[in-house]
Amino acid sequence: RLSHQPWIYADVKTVIEATLYLLFLDTRQDKTLKKYIPTGPVNEDSPKTLDASIDLLCDDLPLKTKTFIAKLAPEHIQKLYFTVMEYTRHRLGFDAGNEVLLKDCRFKTKDDSLTVEDAVMEILKRLKKSLEKDHILRVVK
């Protein structure tokens, strides 16, 4: 039923995200992935477009991490999200207020209410799709 309190939708979304985080928390897989995520300082400008952010993440991540992401089953993308969300937010400049990238994500997804967290998920989905083309081992005859 429709609520007359618009703030309730944001609160419900927060509760659902927290619940999903707790449901899909797999600390063994998190530890495996986290040891391959770069932790050094970032000295570059933040990307301005969705495609540039995917290219930047591809350039940053080690081959082993790219292969892991490419092989990850689509239904487990949320595990990737909760594992690398903070790194991705920081690396793409969302923590520093990269509104240009957020506007580009909103434009490309046709969703004017897209939040930073939603943008990170969209970027990770597109990163995975991009990596699936080049980083999955295939049998060669």
Helices and strands as residue ranges (DSSP letters): H 7-23, H 27-34, H 50-60, H 63-71, G 74-76, H 77-91, H 99-109, H 116-134
